[in-house]
Amino acid sequence: MAKQKSIDVHNHLYPIRWLNQLEKMSNPKLVKTGPTSYLAYQNDVIVAHIDRAGHYDPAARVEDLDKAGLDVQILSQTIPSVELLPAAEGVEWAKRINDDMSEICQKYPGRFYFYITLPYQDKDAALKEIERCTKEYSQYAKGIQYFSNLFGKPANSPEFADYYAAAAKYDLPMLFHPASPLTAEALKLIRLPFQLYGYTLDTTMAVVSLIFNGTMERLPGLKIIHSHLGGMAPYMLRRLDDSFKGYGKEWGYEDLPKKPSEYYQAQVWTDTCNFNKPAVTCCYQVMGADHMVVGTDYAHRVGDPEGAIANVNNLDIPQADKDKILGANVEKIFNL
């Protein structure tokens, strides 16, 4: 039997054109700090680091993947993203980034696929870009890059409903990735990095809010990749159920035919981007092997591409379950 390919669903790449554009801007902006290193700022807060050439150079990335034993990546853009630009510029840059991502996939066949980057400041244009990419780049465009909030507006805002409907319609899993968190000011007040609790809480609030407001019930085909081992959700599923049952009506939620935990376990896949064996084991016990996928967060500082495969292989679980997590699940849900 052939060895299961490993597939990384949570990683990031700055196409060269976008990297160069960020260097020219004032907010957001990118500041070069070394031959292959940069700091990314949004509102004068450091939101991302580039510490290696593979964060923007696909040739260097392939070398890194080979060393790490990673076979395939589904590429995504990361923060700061194009929705921070004026509308017309954002639309144009989203198209350029998707074109560049497709070109990388064509240059390295079988090594890369990509999540569609969208100009969320123009919903009509964003929906058209989904349609364009599914037609022009169907071989490579396999999901949608989404954020835990858009412009400080929560994920369950009614104006965003069309994005979830489009994702379900085109069978494109959505990678829920952190944006600058809604708790940013609180984290600044207590001097904690956004990367610690801000990002994981923000994605958790986003995904759970979609369950509570009925989005998952209305769209049973919606698939969500919840980054960073599902944030906090898998470890609080009982509390999700109890909170919805005990307080949902007071907060204006309609009754759901299933428990919130059931939607999460059916329509959400958590990545393995945590690298703490007890935590990953706990997630496995909650979600099961069918709803976990490999994530490296390459090349952010909270990521570990070199340790991602061992992170799965070191679990005390059957090899068949390891194979599901390493790549078989991704092949299925992303239609690879």
C-alpha positions as CSV (number, residue, x, y, z in Angstrom):
1,M,0.0,0.0,0.0
2,A,1.3,3.4,-1.0
3,K,2.3,5.8,1.9
4,Q,-0.3,8.4,2.7
5,K,0.7,11.8,1.4
6,S,0.9,14.5,4.0
7,I,-1.2,17.6,3.3
8,D,-0.9,20.9,5.1
9,V,-4.1,22.9,5.1
10,H,-2.9,25.9,7.3
11,N,0.1,27.7,5.9
12,H,0.8,31.1,4.3
13,L,2.6,32.6,1.4
14,Y,3.1,36.2,0.4
15,P,3.3,36.3,-3.4
16,I,6.2,38.5,-4.5
17,R,4.0,41.2,-6.0
18,W,2.0,41.5,-2.8
19,L,5.1,41.6,-0.7
20,N,6.5,44.4,-2.8
21,Q,3.2,46.3,-2.6
22,L,3.1,46.1,1.2
23,E,6.6,47.5,1.4
24,K,5.3,50.6,-0.4
25,M,2.3,51.2,2.0
26,S,2.0,53.0,5.3
27,N,-0.9,51.1,6.9
28,P,-0.7,48.1,6.7
29,K,2.9,48.0,5.9
30,L,5.9,45.7,5.7
31,V,9.3,46.6,6.9
32,K,12.4,44.7,5.8
33,T,14.6,43.7,8.7
34,G,17.2,41.4,7.0
35,P,18.0,39.6,3.8
36,T,15.0,37.3,4.0
37,S,13.1,38.8,7.0
38,Y,10.3,41.4,7.4
39,L,7.9,42.7,10.0
40,A,4.2,43.3,9.1
41,Y,2.3,46.1,10.8
42,Q,-1.4,47.0,11.1
43,N,-2.3,50.1,13.0
44,D,1.3,50.2,14.3
45,V,1.0,46.7,15.9
46,I,3.2,43.9,14.6
47,V,0.8,41.3,13.2
48,A,3.1,39.0,11.3
49,H,6.7,38.1,10.8
50,I,8.6,36.8,7.8
51,D,11.6,34.9,9.0
52,R,12.6,32.8,6.0
53,A,12.6,33.0,2.3
54,G,10.0,30.3,1.9
55,H,7.4,32.6,3.2
56,Y,7.4,34.4,-0.2
57,D,9.7,32.3,-2.5
58,P,8.1,29.0,-3.6
59,A,11.4,27.5,-4.6
60,A,12.8,27.9,-1.1
61,R,9.5,26.7,0.3
62,V,9.7,23.4,-1.7
63,E,13.2,22.8,-0.2
64,D,11.7,23.4,3.3
65,L,8.8,21.0,2.7
66,D,11.2,18.3,1.4
67,K,13.3,18.6,4.6
68,A,10.2,18.5,6.8
69,G,8.7,15.5,5.0
70,L,5.6,17.5,3.9
71,D,4.2,16.5,0.5
72,V,1.5,19.0,-0.3
73,Q,0.3,22.4,0.9
74,I,-2.9,24.3,0.3
75,L,-1.6,27.9,0.2
76,S,-3.3,30.9,1.7
77,Q,-2.6,34.6,2.0
78,T,-2.2,35.8,5.6
79,I,-2.6,39.1,7.5
80,P,-2.3,41.9,6.5
81,S,-4.6,41.1,3.7
82,V,-6.2,42.9,0.7
83,E,-9.4,43.8,2.4
84,L,-7.5,46.6,4.2
85,L,-7.0,48.4,0.9
86,P,-9.5,50.9,-0.7
87,A,-12.2,48.9,-2.5
88,A,-11.0,49.2,-6.1
89,E,-7.4,48.4,-5.1
90,G,-8.5,45.5,-3.0
91,V,-10.4,44.0,-5.8
92,E,-7.5,44.2,-8.2
93,W,-5.0,42.9,-5.7
94,A,-7.2,39.9,-4.8
95,K,-7.3,39.0,-8.5
96,R,-3.5,39.3,-8.8
97,I,-2.9,37.2,-5.7
98,N,-5.2,34.5,-7.0
99,D,-3.5,34.6,-10.4
100,D,-0.1,34.4,-8.7
101,M,-1.2,31.5,-6.5
102,S,-2.4,29.6,-9.6
103,E,0.9,30.2,-11.4
104,I,2.8,28.7,-8.4
105,C,0.5,25.7,-8.4
106,Q,1.1,25.2,-12.1
107,K,4.9,25.6,-11.7
108,Y,5.0,22.9,-8.9
109,P,2.3,20.4,-9.9
110,G,1.1,18.2,-7.2
111,R,2.8,20.2,-4.4
112,F,0.5,23.2,-4.1
113,Y,-3.2,24.1,-4.2
114,F,-4.7,27.4,-2.9
115,Y,-7.4,29.1,-1.0
116,I,-9.1,31.9,-2.9
117,T,-8.2,35.4,-1.6
118,L,-11.2,37.8,-1.6
119,P,-11.7,41.5,-1.5
120,Y,-14.2,41.5,1.4
121,Q,-14.6,45.3,1.2
122,D,-16.7,44.8,-2.0
123,K,-19.0,41.8,-1.6
124,D,-20.3,41.8,-5.1
125,A,-16.7,41.7,-6.4
126,A,-15.7,39.0,-3.9
127,L,-18.6,36.8,-4.9
128,K,-17.6,37.2,-8.6
129,E,-14.0,36.4,-7.7
130,I,-15.1,33.1,-6.2
131,E,-17.0,32.3,-9.4
132,R,-14.0,33.3,-11.5
133,C,-11.5,31.2,-9.6
134,T,-13.8,28.1,-9.6
135,K,-14.1,28.4,-13.4
136,E,-10.5,29.4,-14.4
137,Y,-8.6,27.7,-11.6
138,S,-10.8,24.8,-10.6
139,Q,-7.8,22.4,-10.7
140,Y,-6.0,24.5,-8.0
141,A,-8.5,26.7,-6.2
142,K,-9.8,24.4,-3.5
143,G,-11.1,26.6,-0.7
144,I,-11.7,30.1,0.6
145,Q,-9.4,32.1,2.9
146,Y,-11.7,33.6,5.5
147,F,-11.1,35.7,8.7
148,S,-12.5,35.6,12.2
149,N,-13.9,39.1,11.8
150,L,-14.1,41.5,8.9
151,F,-13.3,45.2,9.6
152,G,-14.1,44.6,13.2
153,K,-17.5,43.1,12.4
154,P,-18.3,39.7,13.8
155,A,-18.6,36.6,11.6
156,N,-22.3,36.2,12.2
157,S,-23.2,39.6,10.8
158,P,-26.1,39.1,8.3
159,E,-24.2,41.0,5.6
160,F,-21.7,38.1,5.4
161,A,-24.3,35.4,4.9
162,D,-23.7,35.3,1.1
163,Y,-20.1,34.2,1.7
164,Y,-21.1,31.1,3.6
165,A,-23.8,30.3,1.0
166,A,-21.2,30.6,-1.8
167,A,-18.8,28.4,0.0
168,A,-21.5,25.7,0.4
169,K,-22.7,26.1,-3.2
170,Y,-19.2,25.6,-4.7
171,D,-18.1,23.0,-2.1
172,L,-15.2,25.2,-1.0
173,P,-14.0,24.6,2.6
174,M,-13.4,27.9,4.4
175,L,-10.2,28.3,6.4
176,F,-11.1,30.4,9.4
177,H,-8.0,32.3,10.2
178,P,-7.5,35.0,12.8
179,A,-7.8,38.7,11.9
180,S,-6.8,41.5,14.3
181,P,-8.9,40.3,17.2
182,L,-12.1,41.9,18.5
183,T,-10.4,41.8,21.9
184,A,-7.3,43.8,20.7
185,E,-7.7,46.6,23.1
186,A,-8.2,44.3,26.1
187,L,-5.0,42.4,25.1
188,K,-3.1,45.6,24.8
189,L,-4.3,46.7,28.2
190,I,-3.0,43.5,29.9
191,R,0.1,43.3,27.5
192,L,-0.5,39.8,26.0
193,P,0.5,39.0,22.4
194,F,-2.5,38.6,20.1
195,Q,-1.0,35.3,19.1
196,L,-1.5,33.8,22.6
197,Y,-5.3,34.1,23.3
198,G,-6.5,36.9,20.9
199,Y,-6.3,34.9,17.7
200,T,-7.6,31.6,19.2
201,L,-10.5,33.3,20.9
202,D,-11.4,35.3,17.9
203,T,-11.7,32.2,15.6
204,T,-13.6,30.4,18.3
205,M,-16.1,33.2,18.7
206,A,-16.5,33.3,14.9
207,V,-17.2,29.6,14.4
208,V,-19.4,29.2,17.4
209,S,-21.5,32.3,16.5
210,L,-22.3,30.7,13.1
211,I,-23.6,27.6,14.9
212,F,-25.6,29.6,17.4
213,N,-27.3,31.8,14.8
214,G,-28.3,28.8,12.6
215,T,-25.8,29.2,9.7
216,M,-24.7,25.6,10.0
217,E,-28.2,24.4,10.2
218,R,-29.2,26.3,7.1
219,L,-26.1,25.2,5.2
220,P,-25.3,21.6,6.0
221,G,-22.8,21.6,3.2
222,L,-20.7,24.3,4.7
223,K,-17.2,23.0,5.7
224,I,-15.0,25.0,8.1
225,I,-11.3,24.5,8.8
226,H,-10.8,25.8,12.3
227,S,-7.2,26.8,12.7
228,H,-4.9,26.3,15.7
229,L,-6.5,23.0,16.9
230,G,-9.9,24.6,16.9
231,G,-9.0,27.4,19.2
232,M,-11.0,26.8,22.4
233,A,-14.1,25.1,21.0
234,P,-13.3,21.4,21.1
235,Y,-12.5,21.6,24.8
236,M,-15.7,23.4,25.7
237,L,-18.3,21.5,23.7
238,R,-20.4,20.6,26.8
239,R,-20.2,24.3,27.8
240,L,-21.4,25.3,24.3
241,D,-24.4,23.1,24.6
242,D,-25.2,24.2,28.2
243,S,-24.8,27.9,27.3
244,F,-27.1,27.6,24.3
245,K,-29.7,25.6,26.2
246,G,-29.6,27.8,29.3
247,Y,-29.2,31.3,27.8
248,G,-29.9,31.1,24.0
249,K,-33.4,32.4,24.2
250,E,-32.3,35.3,26.4
251,W,-29.8,36.3,23.7
252,G,-32.4,36.0,20.9
253,Y,-31.3,32.7,19.3
254,E,-33.9,30.4,17.7
255,D,-34.1,26.8,18.7
256,L,-31.9,24.4,16.8
257,P,-32.8,20.8,16.0
258,K,-29.4,19.6,17.1
259,K,-27.0,20.5,19.9
260,P,-24.3,23.1,19.0
261,S,-21.6,20.5,19.6
262,E,-23.2,18.2,17.0
263,Y,-22.8,20.9,14.3
264,Y,-19.2,21.5,15.3
265,Q,-18.3,17.9,15.2
266,A,-20.1,17.4,11.8
267,Q,-19.1,20.5,9.8
268,V,-15.8,21.6,11.3
269,W,-12.3,20.1,10.9
270,T,-9.6,21.2,13.3
271,D,-6.0,21.5,12.2
272,T,-3.2,20.1,14.3
273,C,-1.4,23.4,14.7
274,N,-0.7,23.2,18.4
275,F,2.2,20.8,18.7
276,N,1.4,19.8,22.3
277,K,0.7,16.0,22.4
278,P,-1.8,16.1,25.3
279,A,-3.8,18.9,23.6
280,V,-3.7,17.1,20.2
281,T,-4.7,13.9,21.9
282,C,-7.6,15.6,23.6
283,C,-8.8,17.1,20.3
284,Y,-8.6,13.6,18.8
285,Q,-10.7,12.2,21.6
286,V,-13.4,14.9,21.0
287,M,-13.4,15.3,17.2
288,G,-12.3,11.8,16.1
289,A,-9.7,11.1,13.3
290,D,-12.2,12.0,10.6
291,H,-12.3,15.6,11.6
292,M,-8.7,16.5,12.1
293,V,-6.2,17.7,9.4
294,V,-2.6,18.8,9.4
295,G,-1.7,22.5,9.9
296,T,1.8,23.9,10.3
297,D,1.2,27.7,10.3
298,Y,4.3,27.9,8.1
299,A,6.2,30.2,8.6
300,H,4.7,32.1,11.5
301,R,6.6,31.9,14.8
302,V,3.8,29.9,16.5
303,G,4.1,27.3,13.7
304,D,6.3,24.3,13.4
305,P,6.5,22.9,9.9
306,E,9.5,20.7,10.8
307,G,7.6,19.1,13.6
308,A,4.2,18.8,12.0
309,I,4.4,15.2,10.8
310,A,6.0,13.9,14.0
311,N,3.2,15.8,15.8
312,V,0.7,13.3,14.3
313,N,2.9,10.2,14.1
314,N,3.8,10.4,17.8
315,L,0.1,10.2,18.8
316,D,-0.9,6.9,20.5
317,I,-3.5,6.1,17.9
318,P,-4.0,3.5,15.1
319,Q,-2.0,4.1,11.9
320,A,-5.2,4.3,9.9
321,D,-6.3,7.3,12.0
322,K,-2.9,8.9,11.6
323,D,-3.3,8.5,7.8
324,K,-6.7,10.2,7.9
325,I,-5.2,13.2,9.8
326,L,-2.0,13.3,7.7
327,G,-3.9,13.7,4.4
328,A,-6.7,11.3,3.6
329,N,-9.3,13.6,5.2
330,V,-8.0,16.6,3.1
331,E,-8.2,14.6,-0.1
332,K,-11.8,13.9,0.6
333,I,-13.1,17.2,1.8
334,F,-11.1,19.3,-0.6
335,N,-11.9,17.0,-3.6
336,L,-8.2,16.6,-4.5
